[in-house]
Amino acid sequence: MQGSYKRLPLLTAVPAFLLCTQLLADQPPAAPAAPAAAAPSAAATQNLSSQLGLYVFPNKGQAAAQQSKDEKYCYDWAKTQSGVDPAAPPPQAPQAAAPPEQAASSGGSKRGGGVAKGAAAGAAVGAIAGDAGTGAAVGAAAGGVRNRRKSNQQAEAQQQQQQQATAQQQAAEQDAQKHYADQKANYNKAFSGCLEAKGYTVK
C-alpha cells in the first residue's frame, strides 16, 4: 500500500507533461522580427538642383539632409517669385490652320464645264464659217487647255499656302521654345540666388 502511494505522483505528472507538449506543438510559430529600416537610396534623396541642371556645393559643410531641405525651400520660393513651374511641360505652339483643299469632284466638273463651254463657242464660230463640227472640236481643245492651266495655277497657289502655313508653324514653335527657355533661365536665377543666400555655391 505504501509503495503504490509513492508511484501516484509520477503517474499524475506523465499526463500533465504530455498535455503541455501537445499545447506547445499546437501554438503557431513566432513571427520573424521586422527587419531594420533600410537607408534611403541615392535616387530617393536626389537633389532638386540636379533636375534643373545645376551644381550646388555646400560652402558651410551642410549635411545632405539639410541641403535637400534648403533646396526644397528655394525650389518653392523661386516658383512663387518667377511664376514658373519647372515641373510643368513646355507650352505647345498653336497649330496653324491648314488651307482648304479643293474637292476632286469640283475640279472634274470645272474641267468638264470648260470643255463644254469651249465646244459650244467653237461650234458657234464653226457654224458661221460653215463647219460646226470642226469648230466644236477646236473649241473643246482650247477649253481643255484653259481649264488645265487654271487647275495648275490653283495647285501652285495651294502649294504656296501650305508652305506658308508650315513656315508660320515652325516660327511659332521656335518662339514658344525661346519663351520657355527664357522662363527657365529666370527660374534658375531665382533658385540660385536663394541657395547662395543660404551659404551654397551654385553653378
LUMZAPA-704453 format. One line per 10 residues: number of its first residue (from 1); for each residue x, y, z of N, C-alpha, C, O. Coordinates in pm, 1 decimal. Example, Ala and Ser with C-alpha at 12.3 -4.5 7.8 and 13.67 -1.06 7.14 Angstrom:
2
1> 1319.0,-569.0,780.0,1230.0,-450.0,780.0,1320.0,-330.0,780.0,1423.6,-331.9,846.5; 1285.0,-225.0,708.0,1367.0,-106.0,714.0,1290.0,3.0,787.0,1340.9,113.8,803.9
This chain:
203
1> 82.5,-120.4,0.0,0.0,0.0,0.0,85.0,124.1,0.0,52.7,222.4,-66.7; 191.8,120.6,73.1,281.9,235.2,79.8,356.8,253.0,-51.0,378.9,366.7,-92.6; 397.9,142.6,-119.3,468.4,153.6,-246.4,380.2,210.5,-355.1,426.7,292.8,-433.9; 254.5,170.0,-362.5,165.5,224.0,-464.7,136.1,370.5,-440.0,114.2,444.5,-535.9; 134.5,415.3,-316.3,111.3,555.6,-282.6,225.9,642.1,-331.1,203.7,757.4,-367.9; 347.1,590.5,-332.3,462.7,668.7,-378.3,464.4,680.8,-529.8,517.4,779.6,-580.7; 409.5,585.7,-604.7,409.4,595.1,-750.2,302.7,691.0,-802.0,308.3,728.9,-919.0; 208.4,730.8,-722.6,96.8,812.7,-768.3,140.0,947.8,-824.7,86.4,987.2,-928.3; 230.8,1019.9,-765.4,272.4,1148.7,-824.6,335.7,1131.5,-962.1,313.7,1214.8,-1050.0; 413.5,1025.7,-983.1,476.9,1003.6,-1112.7,373.6,975.6,-1220.1,383.7,1026.6,-1331.7
11> 275.0,895.1,-1186.8,170.4,863.7,-1283.7,87.2,987.9,-1316.9,37.0,1001.3,-1428.5; 73.0,1077.1,-1221.6,-2.0,1200.3,-1246.4,78.9,1300.1,-1328.3,21.3,1374.7,-1407.5; 208.0,1303.3,-1311.8,293.8,1400.3,-1380.9,310.3,1367.4,-1528.4,329.8,1457.9,-1609.5; 302.9,1238.1,-1565.3,323.4,1199.3,-1705.2,213.7,1254.9,-1794.8,245.8,1313.6,-1898.1; 85.7,1239.7,-1760.9,-17.1,1302.0,-1847.5,-5.1,1453.4,-1854.3,-29.9,1512.0,-1959.7; 32.0,1517.5,-1745.4,46.8,1663.1,-1746.4,159.7,1705.0,-1840.2,148.5,1805.1,-1911.0; 266.7,1629.0,-1840.4,380.1,1659.4,-1929.2,340.6,1643.7,-2076.1,376.5,1725.6,-2160.7; 265.4,1535.7,-2104.8,220.4,1514.2,-2242.1,124.9,1623.8,-2286.0,129.0,1666.9,-2401.2; 38.3,1669.9,-2194.8,-55.1,1776.1,-2228.1,18.0,1905.9,-2260.4,-18.7,1974.8,-2355.5; 120.2,1940.4,-2183.3,199.2,2062.1,-2209.6,271.7,2053.3,-2342.3,280.2,2151.5,-2416.0
21> 324.4,1934.0,-2372.9,394.3,1915.1,-2500.1,299.4,1934.7,-2618.1,336.8,1996.0,-2718.1; 176.1,1882.7,-2606.9,77.7,1897.7,-2713.3,38.2,2043.8,-2732.2,22.7,2090.3,-2845.1; 21.5,2117.4,-2619.3,-15.4,2258.5,-2628.2,93.8,2340.4,-2696.3,64.3,2429.1,-2776.4; 217.7,2311.4,-2665.1,328.7,2382.5,-2728.8,336.3,2351.8,-2877.8,369.0,2439.6,-2957.7; 306.8,2229.9,-2915.1,311.5,2192.9,-3056.5,200.0,2258.7,-3135.0,216.2,2288.7,-3253.3; 82.3,2282.2,-3067.2,-29.7,2344.3,-3137.8,-14.3,2494.0,-3154.6,-84.8,2552.7,-3236.8; 73.6,2558.1,-3081.4,89.9,2703.5,-3093.5,155.1,2739.3,-3226.5,246.3,2669.2,-3270.2; 109.9,2848.4,-3293.3,171.7,2889.7,-3422.1,314.2,2938.3,-3399.3,345.5,2989.5,-3291.8; 401.2,2923.0,-3499.5,539.9,2969.5,-3482.5,544.9,3120.5,-3465.7,461.0,3192.7,-3519.5; 640.1,3165.8,-3393.6,654.3,3309.6,-3367.7,687.7,3383.0,-3497.4,764.4,3333.6,-3580.0
31> 629.7,3500.2,-3513.8,655.1,3580.4,-3633.8,798.9,3628.8,-3633.7,852.6,3666.0,-3529.3; 861.7,3628.2,-3751.6,1001.2,3676.7,-3755.7,1008.3,3824.7,-3723.7,915.0,3900.1,-3750.9; 1116.9,3864.0,-3667.3,1136.0,4004.3,-3628.2,1141.2,4091.7,-3751.9,1199.5,4053.7,-3853.4; 1080.0,4208.9,-3743.1,1078.1,4301.5,-3856.0,1219.0,4349.1,-3886.3,1293.0,4385.9,-3795.0; 1257.0,4348.8,-4014.0,1392.8,4396.0,-4046.6,1407.3,4544.2,-4018.8,1309.6,4619.0,-4020.1; 1526.3,4584.3,-3994.4,1553.6,4725.4,-3967.5,1529.6,4807.5,-4093.3,1555.5,4761.5,-4204.5; 1480.4,4928.3,-4075.0,1451.1,5015.5,-4188.5,1578.0,5042.7,-4268.0,1681.4,5081.6,-4213.5; 1566.5,5020.9,-4399.7,1682.5,5042.5,-4486.3,1705.3,5190.9,-4507.2,1611.3,5270.3,-4506.3; 1828.8,5226.7,-4525.6,1862.3,5367.1,-4550.1,1808.4,5408.6,-4685.7,1810.1,5328.1,-4778.7; 1760.8,5531.5,-4700.1,1707.8,5575.5,-4829.3,1814.1,5570.1,-4937.3,1931.2,5600.1,-4914.1
41> 1770.0,5531.1,-5055.9,1865.3,5518.9,-5165.8,1904.4,5656.8,-5216.3,1842.9,5757.8,-5182.1; 2009.5,5658.0,-5299.4,2057.0,5785.3,-5354.4,1953.6,5845.6,-5448.5,1939.6,5967.6,-5457.0; 1880.0,5757.7,-5520.4,1778.1,5810.3,-5611.8,1664.6,5877.8,-5535.9,1607.2,5975.8,-5583.3; 1631.4,5823.8,-5415.0,1522.2,5883.2,-5337.5,1560.5,6017.8,-5280.1,1474.0,6102.4,-5257.2; 1687.9,6038.6,-5256.6,1733.0,6164.6,-5197.5,1801.2,6253.5,-5301.7,1882.6,6339.2,-5267.3; 1768.1,6232.9,-5426.0,1829.1,6311.8,-5532.5,1791.8,6459.4,-5515.2,1675.3,6492.9,-5493.9; 1891.8,6546.4,-5524.7,1867.5,6688.7,-5504.7,1788.7,6746.4,-5620.0,1799.0,6701.5,-5734.1; 1709.7,6847.2,-5587.4,1630.5,6912.6,-5691.1,1719.7,6987.1,-5789.1,1682.6,7005.6,-5905.0; 1837.5,7030.1,-5743.4,1926.2,7106.1,-5831.8,1969.2,7023.0,-5952.4,1985.8,7077.3,-6061.6; 1987.4,6892.0,-5934.4,2028.2,6807.9,-6047.2,1918.9,6800.9,-6152.5,1948.4,6787.7,-6271.3
51> 1793.2,6809.6,-6110.9,1683.3,6810.0,-6206.7,1679.6,6939.1,-6288.1,1625.5,6941.8,-6398.6; 1737.1,7045.8,-6233.5,1742.5,7174.0,-6303.8,1871.2,7191.9,-6382.2,1890.3,7294.4,-6447.6; 1960.0,7092.8,-6376.3,2086.8,7104.0,-6446.8,2186.3,7194.3,-6376.4,2271.8,7254.3,-6441.5; 2176.7,7205.3,-6243.6,2265.6,7291.9,-6166.8,2349.8,7208.4,-6070.9,2311.3,7098.2,-6031.6; 2465.6,7263.4,-6034.1,2554.5,7200.4,-5937.9,2562.2,7289.2,-5814.1,2588.4,7409.1,-5823.6; 2539.0,7228.5,-5698.1,2534.2,7302.7,-5572.1,2641.0,7247.6,-5479.2,2649.7,7126.7,-5458.0; 2723.5,7338.1,-5423.2,2827.7,7298.3,-5329.4,2799.9,7364.2,-5194.2,2781.4,7485.8,-5188.1; 2796.7,7284.7,-5083.9,2770.8,7342.3,-4951.5,2896.2,7410.2,-4895.3,2987.9,7342.6,-4848.7; 2899.9,7542.7,-4899.6,3017.9,7615.0,-4850.9,3038.2,7603.0,-4700.4,3151.3,7612.4,-4652.8; 2931.6,7582.7,-4625.3,2939.4,7575.8,-4480.1,2936.8,7432.5,-4428.5,2914.0,7409.8,-4309.7
61> 2959.9,7336.7,-4516.0,2961.4,7196.5,-4474.4,2825.0,7143.9,-4435.8,2814.9,7057.1,-4349.1; 2720.0,7194.2,-4497.9,2586.1,7148.1,-4465.0,2571.3,6999.0,-4499.1,2623.9,6950.7,-4599.4; 2498.9,6928.8,-4413.2,2473.7,6787.0,-4436.4,2379.8,6769.4,-4555.8,2311.5,6862.7,-4598.1; 2378.6,6646.5,-4608.7,2295.1,6619.4,-4725.4,2147.0,6642.6,-4695.2,2073.4,6694.3,-4779.2; 2103.6,6604.0,-4573.9,1963.2,6625.5,-4538.2,1930.6,6774.4,-4531.3,1823.7,6816.9,-4575.1; 2022.6,6853.4,-4476.5,1999.2,6997.4,-4468.4,1998.2,7060.3,-4607.9,1919.0,7150.5,-4635.0; 2086.5,7012.3,-4696.5,2089.9,7066.1,-4831.9,1960.2,7034.2,-4905.9,1906.8,7119.4,-4976.9; 1909.3,6911.9,-4889.6,1782.3,6876.7,-4953.8,1669.5,6964.8,-4902.1,1582.6,7006.8,-4978.6; 1671.1,6992.6,-4771.9,1567.5,7079.4,-4713.7,1578.1,7221.1,-4769.4,1477.0,7282.7,-4803.2; 1701.2,7272.9,-4778.8,1719.9,7408.4,-4832.4,1680.5,7415.6,-4979.8,1619.8,7513.7,-5022.9
71> 1714.3,7313.8,-5056.3,1679.3,7314.2,-5198.2,1527.9,7307.0,-5216.9,1473.4,7371.1,-5306.8; 1459.9,7229.6,-5132.8,1313.5,7223.3,-5141.5,1252.9,7361.0,-5111.9,1158.3,7403.0,-5178.5; 1306.8,7430.0,-5013.2,1254.9,7563.7,-4980.2,1278.6,7660.2,-5097.1,1187.8,7733.0,-5137.1; 1400.3,7660.4,-5151.5,1432.6,7751.6,-5261.3,1358.0,7713.3,-5388.7,1325.6,7800.1,-5469.7; 1330.7,7585.2,-5407.3,1254.1,7539.4,-5523.2,1115.0,7602.4,-5522.3,1069.1,7655.4,-5623.5; 1048.9,7596.0,-5407.7,915.0,7654.4,-5396.4,921.1,7807.6,-5399.3,833.8,7872.0,-5457.5; 1023.1,7865.4,-5337.2,1034.6,8011.1,-5333.2,1056.1,8066.9,-5473.7,994.1,8166.5,-5511.2; 1142.7,8003.8,-5550.7,1169.1,8050.1,-5687.2,1045.9,8034.2,-5775.4,1022.9,8116.3,-5864.3; 967.1,7931.1,-5752.8,844.6,7912.3,-5831.1,745.4,8024.5,-5802.7,675.5,8071.3,-5892.6; 739.9,8067.7,-5674.9,649.0,8176.3,-5639.3,697.2,8309.7,-5695.3,617.3,8389.5,-5744.2
81> 827.2,8333.4,-5688.3,882.2,8462.1,-5731.2,880.8,8477.7,-5883.1,850.1,8585.4,-5934.1; 914.0,8370.9,-5955.2,924.7,8379.7,-6101.5,793.5,8349.8,-6172.4,776.9,8385.3,-6289.1; 700.2,8284.9,-6103.5,576.1,8245.4,-6168.7,593.3,8130.8,-6265.8,507.6,8109.3,-6351.6; 702.2,8056.7,-6254.3,732.3,7946.8,-6345.7,738.1,7818.1,-6265.1,800.6,7813.7,-6159.1; 673.5,7714.0,-6314.6,680.2,7581.2,-6254.0,771.1,7494.7,-6340.8,730.5,7454.3,-6449.7; 893.5,7465.1,-6295.2,985.0,7387.4,-6380.8,938.2,7244.8,-6404.7,985.0,7180.0,-6498.3; 846.7,7194.5,-6322.1,796.8,7058.4,-6342.8,689.3,7051.4,-6449.0,655.4,6942.5,-6495.2; 634.2,7166.8,-6489.2,528.9,7167.7,-6591.3,589.5,7146.0,-6729.1,700.4,7192.9,-6754.7; 520.2,7076.4,-6818.8,572.4,7056.4,-6954.9,578.1,7187.9,-7030.3,500.2,7278.7,-7001.4; 669.0,7200.0,-7126.6,678.2,7324.7,-7204.7,551.4,7349.0,-7283.3,486.8,7253.9,-7327.3
91> 514.4,7475.2,-7301.8,390.6,7505.1,-7377.1,404.9,7466.7,-7523.4,513.3,7473.0,-7581.2; 293.3,7427.1,-7581.1,289.9,7388.2,-7722.0,248.8,7506.6,-7807.8,161.2,7584.5,-7770.3; 312.7,7519.1,-7923.2,278.3,7627.9,-8014.9,141.8,7601.3,-8076.6,109.1,7485.7,-8103.6; 60.9,7704.6,-8100.0,-70.5,7683.3,-8162.0,-55.6,7630.3,-8303.7,33.0,7671.8,-8378.4; -142.8,7539.0,-8338.7,-138.5,7478.2,-8471.1,-197.8,7573.0,-8575.0,-306.1,7628.3,-8555.9; -124.6,7590.9,-8685.5,-173.6,7676.7,-8793.2,-283.7,7604.6,-8869.9,-277.5,7483.7,-8891.9; -384.0,7681.2,-8910.0,-496.2,7622.5,-8984.5,-451.0,7580.9,-9123.5,-386.4,7657.9,-9194.6; -485.6,7458.5,-9161.5,-447.3,7408.5,-9294.2,-534.2,7473.7,-9401.1,-653.1,7495.5,-9378.1; -477.6,7505.3,-9517.4,-558.2,7565.7,-9624.2,-663.0,7468.5,-9673.6,-636.9,7348.5,-9681.3; -780.6,7517.6,-9707.3,-886.6,7426.5,-9754.1,-847.6,7360.8,-9885.8,-794.6,7425.5,-9976.2
101> -874.9,7231.2,-9894.7,-841.6,7156.4,-10015.4,-962.1,7155.9,-10110.0,-1077.4,7146.3,-10068.1; -930.9,7166.3,-10235.5,-1036.2,7168.4,-10336.6,-1081.3,7026.1,-10365.3,-998.6,6937.4,-10386.0; -1209.8,7004.6,-10366.4,-1264.4,6870.5,-10388.6,-1236.3,6825.9,-10530.6,-1239.2,6905.0,-10624.9; -1208.5,6694.3,-10543.5,-1177.6,6641.6,-10676.7,-1298.4,6648.3,-10768.1,-1286.0,6673.8,-10887.9; -1417.8,6624.8,-10709.0,-1536.4,6629.5,-10792.5,-1560.2,6769.2,-10847.8,-1605.3,6786.0,-10961.1; -1528.9,6869.8,-10765.3,-1545.4,7007.4,-10810.9,-1450.4,7036.6,-10926.0,-1488.6,7099.6,-11024.6; -1325.3,6990.0,-10912.9,-1228.9,7011.6,-11020.1,-1271.3,6942.5,-11147.9,-1254.5,6996.0,-11257.5; -1328.1,6819.7,-11132.6,-1372.2,6748.3,-11251.9,-1487.4,6817.9,-11321.2,-1492.1,6825.3,-11444.0; -1581.5,6869.6,-11240.6,-1694.6,6939.5,-11302.5,-1649.1,7066.0,-11371.4,-1701.3,7102.5,-11476.8; -1548.7,7135.1,-11310.1,-1498.3,7256.3,-11373.6,-1427.1,7225.3,-11504.0,-1439.9,7297.5,-11602.9
111> -1349.9,7113.6,-11501.6,-1282.6,7076.6,-11625.8,-1384.8,7042.3,-11733.8,-1371.8,7083.2,-11849.1; -1487.7,6965.4,-11693.3,-1591.0,6931.4,-11791.4,-1665.8,7054.0,-11839.6,-1699.5,7064.5,-11957.6; -1692.1,7147.4,-11748.0,-1760.3,7269.8,-11788.6,-1677.6,7351.3,-11884.6,-1731.4,7410.6,-11978.1; -1545.5,7355.2,-11863.0,-1458.8,7430.8,-11953.5,-1458.3,7371.7,-12092.3,-1461.1,7444.2,-12191.8; -1454.6,7238.8,-12099.3,-1455.7,7173.5,-12230.1,-1589.0,7198.8,-12300.3,-1592.3,7227.5,-12420.0; -1699.6,7187.7,-12224.6,-1831.2,7207.7,-12286.2,-1847.7,7350.4,-12335.1,-1899.5,7373.3,-12444.4; -1803.6,7447.0,-12254.3,-1813.9,7586.4,-12297.0,-1728.0,7611.5,-12420.4,-1768.8,7681.6,-12513.0; -1607.7,7552.9,-12420.0,-1521.2,7570.4,-12537.1,-1580.7,7508.2,-12661.4,-1572.0,7564.5,-12770.5; -1641.7,7391.0,-12644.7,-1704.3,7325.1,-12760.5,-1821.4,7406.4,-12812.2,-1838.6,7419.9,-12933.3; -1902.3,7460.8,-12722.4,-2017.2,7541.4,-12765.3,-1971.9,7665.6,-12839.6,-2027.0,7701.2,-12943.8
121> -1869.5,7731.8,-12783.7,-1820.6,7852.5,-12850.5,-1759.4,7817.5,-12985.2,-1778.5,7889.5,-13083.3; -1684.9,7706.0,-12990.1,-1625.1,7665.6,-13117.4,-1730.1,7626.6,-13219.8,-1714.8,7654.9,-13338.6; -1836.7,7561.9,-13174.5,-1943.3,7523.9,-13268.7,-2010.7,7647.1,-13326.9,-2045.5,7650.4,-13444.9; -2028.8,7748.6,-13242.2,-2091.7,7871.4,-13292.7,-2003.3,7937.7,-13396.7,-2051.6,7983.2,-13500.3; -1872.7,7943.3,-13368.8,-1780.3,8003.8,-13465.9,-1775.0,7918.7,-13592.6,-1772.6,7972.3,-13703.4; -1773.2,7785.2,-13576.2,-1768.0,7695.7,-13691.9,-1893.1,7703.4,-13775.8,-1886.1,7691.3,-13898.1; -2008.3,7723.5,-13712.6,-2132.6,7734.7,-13788.5,-2130.5,7857.0,-13878.0,-2180.2,7854.3,-13990.6; -2073.0,7962.9,-13827.0,-2063.7,8083.6,-13909.2,-1971.1,8058.5,-14027.5,-1995.5,8103.7,-14139.4; -1860.9,7982.6,-13998.1,-1764.4,7954.3,-14104.9,-1808.9,7840.9,-14193.8,-1747.0,7818.1,-14297.7; -1914.4,7767.8,-14157.5,-1964.7,7659.1,-14240.0,-1920.4,7522.3,-14195.2,-1949.5,7425.9,-14266.0
131> -1852.6,7505.5,-14083.9,-1807.5,7373.7,-14035.5,-1821.7,7372.5,-13884.4,-1725.8,7398.2,-13811.6; -1942.8,7342.4,-13837.7,-1968.8,7345.5,-13692.6,-1893.3,7236.7,-13618.8,-1848.6,7259.0,-13506.3; -1877.1,7114.7,-13681.3,-1808.7,7004.1,-13612.6,-1663.4,7035.8,-13584.4,-1615.4,7014.9,-13473.0; -1592.3,7086.7,-13685.5,-1451.6,7121.8,-13665.4,-1438.0,7233.4,-13563.9,-1348.0,7231.2,-13479.9; -1526.6,7330.3,-13571.4,-1521.1,7440.3,-13475.4,-1544.5,7391.7,-13334.2,-1481.1,7440.3,-13240.6; -1636.5,7294.6,-13317.1,-1662.4,7240.5,-13182.8,-1541.0,7167.7,-13128.7,-1508.7,7181.1,-13010.7; -1472.2,7089.7,-13213.9,-1353.2,7017.0,-13169.5,-1242.5,7112.6,-13129.8,-1177.9,7095.8,-13026.4; -1221.6,7214.1,-13214.2,-1117.0,7311.5,-13182.0,-1151.4,7386.2,-13054.4,-1064.4,7410.4,-12970.8; -1279.1,7423.0,-13038.9,-1320.2,7494.4,-12918.9,-1308.2,7409.3,-12794.9,-1269.5,7460.2,-12689.7; -1340.5,7280.4,-12803.3,-1327.6,7190.3,-12688.8,-1182.2,7176.4,-12646.8,-1151.6,7177.1,-12527.5
141> -1092.0,7163.7,-12744.1,-949.2,7152.7,-12711.9,-898.8,7278.9,-12644.2,-823.7,7272.3,-12546.9; -940.3,7393.9,-12696.0,-896.8,7520.0,-12635.4,-951.7,7535.0,-12494.4,-882.9,7584.3,-12405.0; -1078.7,7491.2,-12474.5,-1136.0,7498.5,-12339.8,-1064.2,7407.1,-12242.4,-1044.9,7442.8,-12126.2; -1023.9,7287.9,-12289.3,-948.3,7197.4,-12202.0,-813.5,7253.7,-12162.9,-770.5,7240.1,-12048.4; -745.8,7317.8,-12259.0,-616.0,7378.5,-12228.9,-629.8,7487.9,-12124.6,-551.7,7494.9,-12029.7; -730.5,7574.1,-12142.9,-752.1,7682.0,-12045.5,-784.7,7625.4,-11906.3,-740.9,7677.9,-11803.9; -862.7,7516.9,-11906.2,-901.3,7458.6,-11778.1,-781.5,7396.1,-11707.1,-768.1,7409.0,-11585.4; -693.8,7328.2,-11782.6,-573.9,7268.8,-11722.5,-480.7,7376.4,-11669.4,-421.6,7361.8,-11562.4; -468.2,7485.2,-11745.7,-383.3,7594.9,-11699.8,-437.0,7652.9,-11568.4,-360.7,7683.0,-11476.6; -569.1,7667.9,-11561.3,-629.6,7721.6,-11439.4,-612.3,7624.6,-11321.9,-588.6,7667.7,-11209.1
151> -623.9,7494.0,-11347.9,-604.6,7393.9,-11242.4,-461.6,7395.8,-11190.4,-438.0,7386.3,-11069.9; -365.3,7408.4,-11283.6,-225.9,7415.0,-11241.6,-200.0,7539.0,-11156.3,-126.4,7533.7,-11057.7; -260.4,7648.2,-11194.9,-244.0,7770.4,-11116.0,-303.8,7753.7,-10975.6,-246.1,7799.9,-10877.2; -417.4,7688.7,-10967.4,-478.4,7665.1,-10837.6,-392.7,7571.1,-10752.0,-379.8,7591.1,-10631.2; -334.7,7469.2,-10814.9,-248.5,7376.9,-10741.0,-123.8,7448.6,-10689.0,-81.0,7425.8,-10575.9; -66.1,7535.3,-10772.4,51.2,7611.2,-10728.6,15.8,7705.6,-10614.1,92.9,7720.8,-10519.4; -100.8,7768.7,-10623.0,-143.1,7858.7,-10515.9,-166.0,7781.8,-10385.8,-130.7,7829.7,-10278.1; -224.8,7663.1,-10395.8,-247.7,7582.4,-10276.7,-115.3,7535.9,-10215.4,-100.8,7533.3,-10093.2; -18.8,7499.1,-10300.5,112.6,7458.1,-10250.5,182.0,7573.2,-10179.4,245.5,7552.4,-10076.0; 171.3,7692.6,-10232.4,229.9,7809.0,-10167.4,164.2,7836.0,-10032.1,232.2,7871.7,-9935.9
161> 32.7,7819.0,-10024.7,-36.7,7836.8,-9898.2,10.1,7734.8,-9794.5,27.8,7768.5,-9677.4; 30.0,7611.2,-9837.3,78.6,7508.3,-9745.7,220.4,7539.6,-9697.3,251.6,7520.6,-9579.7; 304.6,7586.6,-9786.6,440.7,7623.0,-9747.4,439.7,7739.7,-9648.7,515.9,7740.6,-9552.0; 353.3,7837.6,-9673.6,343.2,7949.5,-9580.9,291.9,7905.0,-9444.1,339.8,7952.4,-9341.2; 194.8,7814.3,-9443.2,142.4,7763.6,-9315.9,249.9,7686.0,-9240.5,259.9,7697.8,-9118.4; 331.1,7606.3,-9311.9,439.4,7531.9,-9247.2,544.1,7626.2,-9188.9,592.9,7604.8,-9077.9; 578.8,7731.7,-9264.8,676.9,7828.9,-9215.1,623.2,7901.3,-9091.6,698.0,7925.5,-8996.9; 496.5,7935.6,-9091.9,436.7,8002.2,-8975.8,435.9,7909.3,-8854.0,460.3,7954.1,-8742.0; 408.3,7781.2,-8875.1,407.5,7685.7,-8765.2,547.9,7669.9,-8706.2,564.4,7665.9,-8584.2; 648.2,7660.9,-8792.9,785.7,7649.4,-8743.1,828.2,7773.5,-8666.5,895.8,7762.9,-8564.1
171> 789.4,7891.0,-8714.9,821.9,8014.3,-8644.0,753.3,8020.0,-8508.3,812.5,8065.5,-8410.4; 627.8,7973.7,-8502.2,555.7,7972.7,-8374.3,620.9,7875.9,-8275.4,629.1,7906.2,-8156.3; 667.1,7760.7,-8322.5,734.0,7664.5,-8234.9,866.4,7720.4,-8183.1,900.0,7701.7,-8066.2; 940.9,7788.4,-8268.5,1066.5,7848.6,-8224.2,1042.7,7957.2,-8120.1,1117.5,7968.7,-8023.1; 937.1,8037.3,-8141.1,904.7,8140.7,-8042.2,865.3,8078.2,-7908.3,904.0,8127.9,-7802.5; 787.6,7968.4,-7913.0,746.6,7902.1,-7789.4,867.2,7843.3,-7715.8,875.4,7852.6,-7593.3; 960.5,7782.9,-7789.7,1080.3,7726.7,-7727.6,1167.4,7835.5,-7666.1,1222.1,7816.9,-7557.4; 1180.7,7948.1,-7734.0,1260.2,8058.3,-7680.8,1195.6,8116.0,-7554.9,1264.4,8148.3,-7458.1; 1063.6,8128.5,-7557.3,992.8,8180.4,-7440.9,1009.1,8087.1,-7320.9,1028.3,8133.2,-7208.4; 1001.4,7955.9,-7344.9,1018.3,7859.4,-7236.0,1161.7,7862.2,-7182.5,1183.0,7852.9,-7061.6
181> 1260.2,7875.2,-7272.3,1399.6,7882.7,-7227.5,1422.8,8007.9,-7143.2,1495.0,8002.9,-7043.6; 1362.4,8119.3,-7181.9,1376.1,8241.8,-7102.9,1312.1,8225.6,-6964.7,1367.3,8271.3,-6864.7; 1196.8,8161.1,-6959.6,1130.6,8138.9,-6831.4,1213.5,8047.5,-6741.1,1226.2,8073.0,-6621.3; 1269.4,7941.7,-6798.6,1350.7,7850.2,-6719.3,1476.3,7918.7,-6667.4,1517.1,7895.5,-6553.6; 1538.9,8004.2,-6751.1,1657.0,8077.5,-6707.0,1621.8,8173.2,-6593.5,1699.8,8189.8,-6499.8; 1505.7,8235.4,-6601.6,1460.8,8325.5,-6495.6,1437.0,8248.9,-6366.5,1470.5,8297.4,-6258.4; 1379.1,8129.2,-6376.7,1356.9,8047.2,-6258.0,1489.4,8002.9,-6195.7,1507.5,8011.7,-6074.3; 1582.1,7955.1,-6279.8,1712.2,7910.5,-6227.6,1785.7,8025.0,-6158.6,1857.8,8003.0,-6061.3; 1767.7,8146.8,-6208.6,1831.2,8262.3,-6145.9,1776.1,8284.3,-6005.3,1852.1,8309.3,-5911.7; 1644.1,8275.0,-5990.5,1583.0,8290.7,-5858.4,1623.1,8176.2,-5765.3,1651.6,8199.2,-5647.8
191> 1625.4,8053.5,-5816.6,1663.7,7937.2,-5736.0,1808.2,7948.1,-5688.4,1838.3,7919.3,-5572.6; 1898.0,7990.0,-5778.7,2039.3,8003.0,-5742.3,2059.1,8113.4,-5639.8,2136.1,8096.7,-5545.2; 1990.6,8226.2,-5657.1,2004.7,8335.6,-5561.4,1959.5,8295.9,-5422.7,2020.5,8336.9,-5323.9; 1853.6,8216.8,-5413.0,1805.5,8171.1,-5282.2,1908.0,8080.4,-5214.7,1934.8,8095.4,-5095.5; 1965.1,7986.9,-5289.4,2063.2,7895.1,-5229.7,2192.9,7966.7,-5192.4,2253.8,7935.5,-5090.1; 2235.0,8062.2,-5274.5,2357.2,8134.5,-5242.3,2340.6,8215.0,-5112.9,2435.4,8230.3,-5035.9; 2219.2,8265.9,-5090.2,2193.5,8336.4,-4964.7,2198.3,8243.3,-4844.0,2218.9,8289.2,-4731.7; 2179.6,8114.0,-4865.6,2185.5,8015.1,-4757.2,2322.8,7951.4,-4743.3,2339.3,7857.1,-4666.0; 2421.8,8001.2,-4817.0,2558.4,7951.5,-4798.5,2598.7,7842.0,-4894.0,2677.8,7755.1,-4857.5; 2546.2,7843.4,-5016.8,2584.1,7745.2,-5118.2,2640.0,7816.9,-5241.0,2607.8,7932.4,-5268.6
201> 2724.7,7744.3,-5313.4,2773.1,7791.0,-5443.5,2699.3,7714.2,-5551.5,2697.1,7591.1,-5551.0; 2639.3,7787.1,-5643.6,2555.6,7724.0,-5746.9,2615.9,7757.1,-5882.8,2642.7,7873.4,-5913.2; 2636.9,7654.1,-5963.9,2689.0,7671.6,-6099.3,2603.2,7596.3,-6198.3,2630.7,7598.6,-6318.2
